[in-house]
């Protein structure tokens, strides 16, 4: 084994060593003979309380098992999952800083999704197909692939699923093993590095392999991925980003989930050189811890990522992390939760040295950073104070204030991953501005949700100097309906 590793390229060797450590850690945690006393809910999984970090379900949340539809001929068809949903969003954007020459824009966004999944009946073989149609109208700007991606295949994969291959965990849940290959979309970790980006009108999709040992209800689980991101084509079939691969090993240790859930991970991106594109390779080991503090009402979510590698002739050395602590007053019928959040991602300190300090954001979502969608997970330092309340069973409200600084005044500012601006002199300072957000979510019935929101961005010195905006206004109305 030692001789084999010595002949393996550094990135692959590091991947193999990390894989071994994760599996050994997971195996050790599964060896306990006694069931943790507090696990009484039939699953080790505890959902995070932190804002916006709940991962999408699999199969998707809008799908239903055919046996649950109330159709007599389908009552026993538990092998079939189907789904169909539609989302409409009207946006009022005044002086959007993502636009070079912005004024008032009022786009209307349409998204339709359909899903079919086959399971159990052909085990170990399973299959899933999902198509998403994304369109935009009533906008003064040229259509882009953030809003438009007509008739896109977002899932098309075959799966080998072995339900009881690895026995059962201490509370009796089966520990499966599965391998998927094909087109996929997914959420991992806290969604800030890998996400399907549900808020945006178009989805992040990938082509390749995804495998898991264990499932969400188990005391431990390990996910593996080796995928190529897909370029979204507005009016044609999506295709893979040329010579770019994303790899990952993500562990989940839930033995002590009533106190802490532990998610160690290793992500990597490898971009082979192309005309106009340099050789780029980044390794990203990290750790996430989240949980609740007994019956105090306190919760927390912490993550930290270190990056190393190379960007052409420069050495990559970057850092990022997030921390959120919240308090929920359970005795209050409105269940108010107040939270404080801080997020940081390094920027490149000097373009003229041999180190690249700009954090690689991979394919995460941007919504939780800024409701305006102005901020991305790179070259940023931001605190947020937030209040969430639930006045009734069907109504949820949240409101927050965020302030934004650049980590490096001389590095680029990626404005919502739409445009980039840069002051290489650093004279424009670091302060981007502050944002006030408020949102109401109302469940009209079990199939329909209405969301209304408003965001006010007050520009700081950097934005005033380089983008010439004093403030912006963003209001929106969104209606979502699933048909099953």
N, C-alpha and C positions, 0 to 999 in steps of 0.2 A: 504493500500500500504506500509506504514511504517513497519507494522508487517511482511509483506511478505518479504521485503528487509532485515530485521533483521535476517531472517532464511536462507538467500541466502549466499552461499560461497563468500568470499571476491572478488575473480576474477570476478565472475558472477555479483556481486553487482556493482563493478566498471564499468563493461561493460554496465550494464543497465543504470547507472547514466550518463555515457558518451553518450550513445545513446540518452537519453532524452535531454541532453544539445544540441547535434547536431541538433536534430529535432526541438527544440524550436528556435534555432538560425536561421535555414533555414526557418521556418515558419514566423518568424519575418521579415526576408528580403523579403519574398514574399508578405507581406501585403501592400507594397507601391502601392499607387493608380496611380502614374505617372511613365511613362517610362523614364529611364535615357536618357538624350538628345543625348548622343553620340552613343547610340546603334542604328545603322542604317544598319547593315549588316545581319539582320535576325537571328542572334544567339548571345547569351551572351558569348559564348566561345571565348577566345583568346589563340592561341597556344603559349607556352613559346618560347622565343628566345634563351634560354640557350642550351649549346651544349649537344646533345645526349639524351635529356629528352622528346622528342616527343613520346607519347605513341602509341602502335600499334592500328590500327583501328579494329572495330568490325562491320561487318565481316572482315576477314583479307584483307590486301591491294591487294593481288594478285587475289582475287575473283572478279567476275563480275555478275551483274544481267543478267539472261538469255535473258531478253528483249533487252539488249544492244549488243548482239553478232552478229546482222545482219543476223540472220537465220529466214526466213519468218515464219516457224512453231513455233518459240519461241517469236515472237514480243509481244505477250500479256501475256507472262508467267512471270509476275513481282513477283510471289510468290517464285521463285527459284533463289538461288545464287549458282554459281559453280566456282571452281578455281583449277588450276593446275600450279605448278611452279617447277623449277629446279635450283639449285645453285651448282656451282663448285668452289672450292678454292684450289689453289696451294700455299703452304707455304714453305719458305726457312728459317729454324731456325738454327742458328749457336750458339752453347753453351747456349741453353735455360736453364735458372736457375731453371725452374720447374722440370728438370730432374736431378736425383742424379748424374748420370754419363753421362753428355751431350756431344755431339759432333755435327756433322752436320746431320740434319734430314730434309727431304723434303716430308712431307705427302701431299696426295691429298684427299680432302674432298668432298663428294657428299651428297647433301640433296635434297630430292624430297617431295613435299607436295601436297595433294589433299583435296578439301573442298566441301561440299554440305550443303546448308542451306535452310530450308523451313520456310516461314513466310507469314503472311497475310491470306492465303487461308484457314487455319484451326484455325485462331485466336479464343480464346486466346492461343491455343497450338502452339508452335514452336519447331523446332528441328535443330540440327547442328551436323555434323560429319566431323572430319578432321583426316587424317593419315599422318604421317611423317616417311620417311625412311632415316636414317643417316648412312653413311658408310665412312670408311677410308682405304686407301691403300698406299703402297710405304713408309711406316714408319718402322724404326728399333725398335720401342717400342711396348710393349704389348698393344693391343687395350683396351681402357677404355670407360666408358659411357659418357665422355665429347664429344667424337667424333663418337661413334657407338651406335645406338639404332635402330635396324632394325624393320620395320613395327610397329611403335609405334602409338597407338591411342592418339592423343593430344587433341581432342575434341569429346565428345559423351554425349550430354546432351539434356534433354527435358526442355522446358521453358513455363511458363505461362506469357503472355504478355498482359497487359491491357492498350491500347494506350491512352485513354482519361479519365481514372479513376479519376484523380485528377485535371481535368480542364486544363486551359492554363496559361502560364506565361504572364507577361505584354506586350510582343511583339507578342503574339499569338501562340507560339509553344506549342504543347500538352505536358502535364506533365504525362508520363506513370508510371506504376508500373510493375515490372517483378520479377520473381523468376526462377532461373535455378538450376537444380540438375544434377550432372554427372561429367564427366571428362572435365576439362577446362584448358586453359592457357590464361594468361592476363598480362597486364601492369597496375600498379597503381602509383599514385603520380609522382615522377621524375624517377621512375624505379630502384632506388638504393636499395629499400627494397623488392619490389615485381615486378618481371619481367619474361617474357617468355624467356629472354636471347637470343635474335635473332642472335647475332654474333656467339655464340657457335654453333657447328654443331648439338647439341641435345637441346631439349627444356625443360624448367621447366613446369611440369604439376601437376594438383591438382585434387582431387576428393572430391565433397561435394556441399555445397550450395553457391550461389552467387545471391544477390538481389539488386535492385536499385529502389529508388524513384526519378523520374525525369530522364532526359537525358542530354547529353553534351551541347545541345543548350540552356538549361534552365538557369534561373537566380540562381537557387540553385538545388542541387542534393545530395543525400546521398547513398553511397554504403555499403553493408553489405556482409561479407564473413565468412564462417565457413568451412574450407577445410582441408583435409589431403594431404600433399605433397606425390608425387609418386616417388618411387625409379626407376631409369632408368635401365632396363635390356637390355644388349647388344643384346641378341638373343631370348628373351622370352617376355611375356606380362609384362608391368610395374605393380608394386604392391605398396600399400600404405606403407609409413614409419610406422613401428609398434608403435601404441599408441602415435602418435604425431599429434597435431591439431594446426592450425593457424586460429586465429580469427581477424576480422577487422571491424571497422566502419570508413568510410572516407567521409568527407563532402567537398562540393564544393560550395563556395559562389562567384557568378559571377556578382552580381548587379553592382559593380564598376569595371568591368573587363577591361575597357579602362585605368584604373590606376593600379588596383591590383586585382588579383584572389587569394582567400584565401582557403586553403585546410587544415582544422584541421583533425587530425586522431588519432585513437587508434588502435594499433596492439598488439596481444598477441600470445605467443607460449607456448603450454603446452605439455611437454614430460613426460608421466608416466614412473615410474621406470621399468626397464627390467634387466635381467642378464647382468652385465657389463655396464649398462646405469643408471645414477642417475636420481632422480626426478628433473625436470627442469621446471621452470615457469617464464616467463618474461612478464611484462606489458610495453608497449611502447607508451605513449602519445606523440604527436608531432604536429608541425605546419609548413606549407609551404606557402610562399607568393611569388608571381611572377607577373611581369607586365612590362610596359614601362613608361617612364617619358615624357609624352606629345609628342611633336614633336621634342624633343632634340636629338633623335637618341639613347638615353640611355635606357638600359633594365636591369632587375635584377631578381635574383632567389635566395631565401633564405629558408633554412629548418633547423629545430632543433628538436632533439629527445632525450627524457629522458627515461631511463629504470630502472625498479625496479622489484624485484621478489626474486627468490631463485634458487640456483644451488646446489642441495644436501643440505649440512648443511651451505653453504655460502649464504650471502645476496648479491643479484645483485644490483649494483649501477653503471650505465654506461651512457655515453653521446656521442652524435654525432651531426654533423651539416655540412652544406655546404653553401657557399655563392659565387655567381657569378654576376659580373657586366660587361656589354658589351656596346660597342658603335658602331653603324652602320652609315656609311656615305652614306646616301640615294642618295645624288646628284651625287655620283660617279657611272658610269655605271657598274663597277665591284662589287658594293655593299659590300665593305670591312667591316667586323666586327672584332673588336679587343676586347678581353675579358680577365679578370683576375678572376681566380677561386681559392677558398681555401676549402679544405675538411678535416675534422677531425673526428676520431672515437677513443674512449678511449681503452686502453689496460689494462690488469690486473697489478696493481702496485706491489702487493706482493702476491705470491701464499700461503704464510703461515699465512695470516690474515683471518678474517671471512667475507671479502668482495670480490666479484668477479666484477672487473671493466671492463672486456672485453665486448665490444659492440656486441650485437647479430645482425648479418647482414641479418637475415631472408633469402629470396630467391631473392636477387637483382642481377643485371648484373654487370660485371666487366669491360666491354670494355672502358667506359668513364674514368676510373681510370688510365688505362694503355693499350695502343694498343698492347703491348706484352702479356697482360693478366696476369701480375705478381702481381697486387695489389688487395686486397679485402677491403671491408668497415669495417675493424676492426684493432685496434692498428696501426693507421696510421695518419700522418699529412703531407699534401701535397698542395703546391701552384702550379698553372699552368698559363702560359701565352699563349694565342692562337690567331691566325689570320685565318679568313675564308674569302674567296673571291669567286666570281662567274664571271669568265671571259666571259662566254657566257651562253645562255639559257640552254645548255645541259651539261656544265662543271662546277663542283664545286671543290675547293681546300681548304684544311685546314692543318695547321701546328702548332705545339705547343712544348713547353718545360715544363716538369714537374720535380719537385724534391721531393724525398720521405724520410721521417723520421718515425721511430717507435715512438709511444707515450710513450711506456714503453720498455726500453732496455732489461728487464728481461722476458717479456712475449713472446709468440710465434709469429713468422712471418709466416703467411699462404701464401705460394707462389702460387698465383692464385687458391687457394683452391684445389691444387693438392698434394703438400707436405708441411710439416711444419718443421721449424727449430727453435731452441731456445738456447739462452745463458743465463742461470739462474744467472750467475755472473754479467751480464751487461757490461763486459769488452770490448765487440765488438762494443760498442757504439750504436747510434741510426740511423746513416745515411745509408740509403739503396742504394741511387744512384740517377742519373738523367736520363731522357729519352727524346730524340728528336723524334718527329713523323711528318710524312708528308703523305698526302693521296689525291688522285685524284679520283673523281667520275664522270663518263661520261654516260649520257643517250643515248645509241646508237639509240634507237627509243622508242616508247611508252611502249614497252614490255621488253626491254633488257637494262640492266645496266652493265657497266664494272667498276671495282674498282681496283686500284693499290695503294700499300702503302709500306712505309719503316719506321722502328723504330730502333733506336740505343740506347742501354742502357749502360751507363757508371757506373760501380759498385762503390758503396761507401765502407767504411771500414767494415761495417757489412757483406755485401755480399762477399767481398774478403776474410774475415776471415772464415766465416762458409760455404760458398758455393764454394769458390775457383775459382771465375770467375772475370776476369778483365773487360770484356765488352761482350755484345751479339749483334747479328744482326738478324733482322727479316724483311723479305720482302714477299709480297704476291700479287697474282693476283686472282681476283674473278669475275666470270661471273654469272649473274642471269637472268633468262628468265621466264616470265609467258606466258601461252599458250592461255589465253582468254583476 
